[in-house]
């Protein structure tokens, strides 16, 4: 098998372990989130471009994350603002297209505006589509899709209609879903879209899940034979 031709087209990552990483080092929890936003995201995006992978999706904030300590949520929101201000130009220069999935309506207006500006600025870029899952949950994605279709008064709802009504309508289904951090579940991430995705679980915490760890996941994927239910 030519492994160079057996690369995943779309990798999705459940970014888990930031808080445990910080606690293990006696650091404030936000330091774990900051390590990922300042170091890892760009490294992983660069590596995907180098390997010829066209889509990378990162679950950055779930619908359940609002239930965390309010101060942590506030600090994460501030980190989003900082990242959007600092990193978009760098990503744009590298030919990276920014997109989002999830219900953005709960975010403050200034964050929504910064996200929209980043999306519009990079919309023509072709090297990599980097998608951030923000206020995202698989059940919420499905519910919003079904509610959208119900308002269109369809006589019958097909799977293709649901595909086109989900947040991921413009994205291919993920070939490989990675979860660092030691947990062996998807927690509802891309619930509809992962029917035939290959899953890879790592004990490495997300802030340490660098390009070398990504290569391990890709190599594991390349050694599998995908059957798609056959």
Beta strands, then each sheet from edge to edge (+ up, - down):
strand 1: 10-14
strand 2: 55-62
strand 3: 96-101
strand 4: 128-136
strand 5: 176-179
strand 6: 198-201
sheet 1: 3+ 4+ 2+ 1+ 5+ 6+
end
